[in-house]
Amino acid sequence: MSKTEETLRNCGRWICHSFDILKAIIIRIIFALHATIAIMRIVIAKGDYWYLLNMCGVNFLLIELVITVVTRKGKEPKW
């Protein structure tokens, strides 16, 4: 294998790896945004601030984002 082919192969792996991390970040940010908007709508409609405790779930989602990006390199878990 020539040096050029090896460089292109490594570059392709890097692009796929970066795309996996980007997908993981975007998906979890969309989920967190959706949950935050839904919780805020409930708080405004009901006028009860106890519903803000549901934001703990959003915090766990963000923690899971960090775990996915750092330890699993953006790969989703296999079920």
PyMOL CGO cylinders between C-alpha atoms (Angstrom):
from pymol import cmd
from pymol.cgo import CYLINDER

trace = [
    CYLINDER, 0.00, 0.00, 0.00, 1.39, 3.38, -0.94, 0.3, 1, 1, 1, 1, 1, 1,
    CYLINDER, 1.39, 3.38, -0.94, 1.81, 6.26, 1.47, 0.3, 1, 1, 1, 1, 1, 1,
    CYLINDER, 1.81, 6.26, 1.47, -0.98, 8.21, -0.29, 0.3, 1, 1, 1, 1, 1, 1,
    CYLINDER, -0.98, 8.21, -0.29, -3.48, 5.34, 0.04, 0.3, 1, 1, 1, 1, 1, 1,
    CYLINDER, -3.48, 5.34, 0.04, -2.66, 4.93, 3.72, 0.3, 1, 1, 1, 1, 1, 1,
    CYLINDER, -2.66, 4.93, 3.72, -3.07, 8.66, 4.35, 0.3, 1, 1, 1, 1, 1, 1,
    CYLINDER, -3.07, 8.66, 4.35, -6.47, 8.68, 2.60, 0.3, 1, 1, 1, 1, 1, 1,
    CYLINDER, -6.47, 8.68, 2.60, -7.59, 5.61, 4.56, 0.3, 1, 1, 1, 1, 1, 1,
    CYLINDER, -7.59, 5.61, 4.56, -6.63, 7.25, 7.88, 0.3, 1, 1, 1, 1, 1, 1,
    CYLINDER, -6.63, 7.25, 7.88, -8.37, 10.46, 6.84, 0.3, 1, 1, 1, 1, 1, 1,
    CYLINDER, -8.37, 10.46, 6.84, -11.54, 8.52, 6.03, 0.3, 1, 1, 1, 1, 1, 1,
    CYLINDER, -11.54, 8.52, 6.03, -11.49, 6.90, 9.47, 0.3, 1, 1, 1, 1, 1, 1,
    CYLINDER, -11.49, 6.90, 9.47, -11.05, 10.30, 11.09, 0.3, 1, 1, 1, 1, 1, 1,
    CYLINDER, -11.05, 10.30, 11.09, -13.99, 11.75, 9.15, 0.3, 1, 1, 1, 1, 1, 1,
    CYLINDER, -13.99, 11.75, 9.15, -16.25, 8.83, 10.13, 0.3, 1, 1, 1, 1, 1, 1,
    CYLINDER, -16.25, 8.83, 10.13, -15.14, 9.13, 13.75, 0.3, 1, 1, 1, 1, 1, 1,
    CYLINDER, -15.14, 9.13, 13.75, -15.85, 12.87, 13.76, 0.3, 1, 1, 1, 1, 1, 1,
    CYLINDER, -15.85, 12.87, 13.76, -19.25, 12.31, 12.14, 0.3, 1, 1, 1, 1, 1, 1,
    CYLINDER, -19.25, 12.31, 12.14, -20.19, 9.79, 14.88, 0.3, 1, 1, 1, 1, 1, 1,
    CYLINDER, -20.19, 9.79, 14.88, -19.29, 12.29, 17.60, 0.3, 1, 1, 1, 1, 1, 1,
    CYLINDER, -19.29, 12.29, 17.60, -21.19, 15.08, 15.83, 0.3, 1, 1, 1, 1, 1, 1,
    CYLINDER, -21.19, 15.08, 15.83, -24.29, 12.87, 15.48, 0.3, 1, 1, 1, 1, 1, 1,
    CYLINDER, -24.29, 12.87, 15.48, -24.19, 11.95, 19.19, 0.3, 1, 1, 1, 1, 1, 1,
    CYLINDER, -24.19, 11.95, 19.19, -23.91, 15.61, 20.21, 0.3, 1, 1, 1, 1, 1, 1,
    CYLINDER, -23.91, 15.61, 20.21, -26.67, 16.84, 17.89, 0.3, 1, 1, 1, 1, 1, 1,
    CYLINDER, -26.67, 16.84, 17.89, -29.14, 14.10, 18.85, 0.3, 1, 1, 1, 1, 1, 1,
    CYLINDER, -29.14, 14.10, 18.85, -28.72, 14.64, 22.57, 0.3, 1, 1, 1, 1, 1, 1,
    CYLINDER, -28.72, 14.64, 22.57, -28.90, 18.43, 22.28, 0.3, 1, 1, 1, 1, 1, 1,
    CYLINDER, -28.90, 18.43, 22.28, -32.17, 18.11, 20.35, 0.3, 1, 1, 1, 1, 1, 1,
    CYLINDER, -32.17, 18.11, 20.35, -33.57, 15.77, 23.04, 0.3, 1, 1, 1, 1, 1, 1,
    CYLINDER, -33.57, 15.77, 23.04, -32.48, 18.14, 25.81, 0.3, 1, 1, 1, 1, 1, 1,
    CYLINDER, -32.48, 18.14, 25.81, -33.97, 21.14, 24.01, 0.3, 1, 1, 1, 1, 1, 1,
    CYLINDER, -33.97, 21.14, 24.01, -37.25, 19.31, 23.47, 0.3, 1, 1, 1, 1, 1, 1,
    CYLINDER, -37.25, 19.31, 23.47, -37.49, 18.29, 27.12, 0.3, 1, 1, 1, 1, 1, 1,
    CYLINDER, -37.49, 18.29, 27.12, -36.60, 21.80, 28.33, 0.3, 1, 1, 1, 1, 1, 1,
    CYLINDER, -36.60, 21.80, 28.33, -39.24, 23.43, 26.12, 0.3, 1, 1, 1, 1, 1, 1,
    CYLINDER, -39.24, 23.43, 26.12, -41.89, 20.91, 27.21, 0.3, 1, 1, 1, 1, 1, 1,
    CYLINDER, -41.89, 20.91, 27.21, -41.08, 21.40, 30.91, 0.3, 1, 1, 1, 1, 1, 1,
    CYLINDER, -41.08, 21.40, 30.91, -41.13, 25.18, 30.60, 0.3, 1, 1, 1, 1, 1, 1,
    CYLINDER, -41.13, 25.18, 30.60, -44.51, 25.07, 28.86, 0.3, 1, 1, 1, 1, 1, 1,
    CYLINDER, -44.51, 25.07, 28.86, -45.91, 22.98, 31.71, 0.3, 1, 1, 1, 1, 1, 1,
    CYLINDER, -45.91, 22.98, 31.71, -44.49, 25.37, 34.32, 0.3, 1, 1, 1, 1, 1, 1,
    CYLINDER, -44.49, 25.37, 34.32, -45.99, 28.38, 32.54, 0.3, 1, 1, 1, 1, 1, 1,
    CYLINDER, -45.99, 28.38, 32.54, -49.38, 26.70, 31.99, 0.3, 1, 1, 1, 1, 1, 1,
    CYLINDER, -49.38, 26.70, 31.99, -49.75, 25.25, 35.49, 0.3, 1, 1, 1, 1, 1, 1,
    CYLINDER, -49.75, 25.25, 35.49, -47.90, 27.98, 37.37, 0.3, 1, 1, 1, 1, 1, 1,
    CYLINDER, -47.90, 27.98, 37.37, -46.29, 25.37, 39.63, 0.3, 1, 1, 1, 1, 1, 1,
    CYLINDER, -46.29, 25.37, 39.63, -42.52, 25.47, 39.87, 0.3, 1, 1, 1, 1, 1, 1,
    CYLINDER, -42.52, 25.47, 39.87, -42.27, 21.92, 41.24, 0.3, 1, 1, 1, 1, 1, 1,
    CYLINDER, -42.27, 21.92, 41.24, -42.40, 20.70, 37.64, 0.3, 1, 1, 1, 1, 1, 1,
    CYLINDER, -42.40, 20.70, 37.64, -38.88, 22.10, 37.23, 0.3, 1, 1, 1, 1, 1, 1,
    CYLINDER, -38.88, 22.10, 37.23, -37.62, 19.05, 39.11, 0.3, 1, 1, 1, 1, 1, 1,
    CYLINDER, -37.62, 19.05, 39.11, -38.09, 17.19, 35.83, 0.3, 1, 1, 1, 1, 1, 1,
    CYLINDER, -38.09, 17.19, 35.83, -35.02, 19.09, 34.60, 0.3, 1, 1, 1, 1, 1, 1,
    CYLINDER, -35.02, 19.09, 34.60, -32.93, 16.53, 36.53, 0.3, 1, 1, 1, 1, 1, 1,
    CYLINDER, -32.93, 16.53, 36.53, -33.63, 14.15, 33.65, 0.3, 1, 1, 1, 1, 1, 1,
    CYLINDER, -33.63, 14.15, 33.65, -32.17, 16.66, 31.21, 0.3, 1, 1, 1, 1, 1, 1,
    CYLINDER, -32.17, 16.66, 31.21, -29.05, 16.91, 33.37, 0.3, 1, 1, 1, 1, 1, 1,
    CYLINDER, -29.05, 16.91, 33.37, -28.65, 13.12, 33.22, 0.3, 1, 1, 1, 1, 1, 1,
    CYLINDER, -28.65, 13.12, 33.22, -29.02, 13.29, 29.45, 0.3, 1, 1, 1, 1, 1, 1,
    CYLINDER, -29.02, 13.29, 29.45, -26.15, 15.77, 29.27, 0.3, 1, 1, 1, 1, 1, 1,
    CYLINDER, -26.15, 15.77, 29.27, -24.04, 13.54, 31.54, 0.3, 1, 1, 1, 1, 1, 1,
    CYLINDER, -24.04, 13.54, 31.54, -24.76, 10.64, 29.20, 0.3, 1, 1, 1, 1, 1, 1,
    CYLINDER, -24.76, 10.64, 29.20, -23.64, 12.84, 26.29, 0.3, 1, 1, 1, 1, 1, 1,
    CYLINDER, -23.64, 12.84, 26.29, -20.25, 13.36, 27.93, 0.3, 1, 1, 1, 1, 1, 1,
    CYLINDER, -20.25, 13.36, 27.93, -19.90, 9.63, 28.61, 0.3, 1, 1, 1, 1, 1, 1,
    CYLINDER, -19.90, 9.63, 28.61, -20.81, 8.78, 25.02, 0.3, 1, 1, 1, 1, 1, 1,
    CYLINDER, -20.81, 8.78, 25.02, -18.36, 11.24, 23.50, 0.3, 1, 1, 1, 1, 1, 1,
    CYLINDER, -18.36, 11.24, 23.50, -15.45, 10.60, 25.85, 0.3, 1, 1, 1, 1, 1, 1,
    CYLINDER, -15.45, 10.60, 25.85, -15.53, 6.87, 26.56, 0.3, 1, 1, 1, 1, 1, 1,
    CYLINDER, -15.53, 6.87, 26.56, -17.36, 5.44, 23.56, 0.3, 1, 1, 1, 1, 1, 1,
    CYLINDER, -17.36, 5.44, 23.56, -16.00, 7.92, 20.99, 0.3, 1, 1, 1, 1, 1, 1,
    CYLINDER, -16.00, 7.92, 20.99, -19.50, 8.79, 19.75, 0.3, 1, 1, 1, 1, 1, 1,
    CYLINDER, -19.50, 8.79, 19.75, -20.61, 5.21, 19.12, 0.3, 1, 1, 1, 1, 1, 1,
    CYLINDER, -20.61, 5.21, 19.12, -24.09, 4.31, 20.29, 0.3, 1, 1, 1, 1, 1, 1,
    CYLINDER, -24.09, 4.31, 20.29, -24.39, 1.37, 22.70, 0.3, 1, 1, 1, 1, 1, 1,
    CYLINDER, -24.39, 1.37, 22.70, -25.18, -2.03, 21.17, 0.3, 1, 1, 1, 1, 1, 1,
    CYLINDER, -25.18, -2.03, 21.17, -28.34, -3.60, 22.52, 0.3, 1, 1, 1, 1, 1, 1,
]
cmd.load_cgo(trace, "trace")
